[in-house]
C-alpha cells in the first residue's frame, strides 16, 4: 500500500490538541459522575467510537492507494534542436532587457513544454556549434541556455548556412531506421532575421527531403534599436551608429521551404505558445508505448465508514448520570 499524502507537523499538532481536549472532557464527565456516586461506563463507548472515526478520516485524507494495475501510456517522440543566434545584433534593446535575454527566457519556457522529447541546443553566428546534444535532461538544457551571451562566439554577423548544415549533419547521424524515420525532427531557429549567407534555399531543400521541419522565431521589432558595445553603441566603417531591425522575410521563407511556420517575439507579443502548439500538432511521429504500474486512491472506503460511525454517534444517546 502507498499513500498520496504524508502526515506533517500541522496534522500532528491538531491531533494532539484534539486528544488533549477530549481527555479533559472525559475527566470532567468522570468528576460529575463521581459527584453523583455513579460510574460512567457508557462514556467509553463514545470515546472509542469518536476516536475510531477520527482515525478513519485521517486515513482518508492521507489517501491509501492499493490494488496495483498495469496501464499503457503513449508518448509522442520528437527530436528537437533549438538554434540560437548569438550575433552582436541580438544585444539590441528594442525588446527588454535585450533580444538575447528575452530569447533565453522564451527558450526556457519552450524546453519545459516538451518533457517527453529529446531536445538539443545549437548556437550560431558566422559559424555554428553544438552547445548541448539531444537529451531528456531539462535542467541541463536550461543551465546551458542561461549561460548564452553574444561574446561566446567570435562573430561579425549572422549566416544561416552553417547552422543549417550542422542541422542536416546532426539529424543525419540519427540513422535511417524505420523508427528514426517516423520520429518527428524539428529545428527551432531563433534569430532577428539578419542573414548574410547564401545557398539557404539549397540547404532548406535538403532539410525538407529529410523530413526536417524548421520553425523560425523572429526576435525584435521592425523599428529597431542601436547595438550596445561597452559604454557606447556599435558603428559601421563610416562611423555611423548601426540600427538593427527585425527582418522577418528570410525567416518566413526558410520556414515555408521546410513546411514549418514563422512566429515572432517583439515588445508587444510573444507567440511561443503558438509555436509549441504547432510543433505538438505535427503528425506522423513515432508514438512510443510504455507500461507503468499505477495504484488507485481508495480514500472513499475509510471516509464512508467514518461517516457511518459519525451517524451512529449522533443517534446513540448514553446517559452518564441517572437521577
Secondary structure by P-SEA (a helix, b strand, c coil): ccccccccaaaaaaaaaaaaaaaaaaaaaaaaaaaacccccaaaaaaaaaaaaaaaaaaaaabbbcbbbbbbbbbbbbbbbbbbbbccccccccccccaaaaaaaaaaaaaaacccbbbbbbbbccbbbbcccccccaaaaaaaaaaccccccccccccaaaaaaaaaaaaaaccccccccccbbbbbbbccccccccaaaaaaaaaaaacbbbbbbbccccbbbbbbcccbbbbcccccbbbbcccaaaaaaaaaaaccccccccccccaaaaaaaaaaaccccbbbbbbbbbbbbcaaaaaaaaaaaaaaaaabbbbcccc
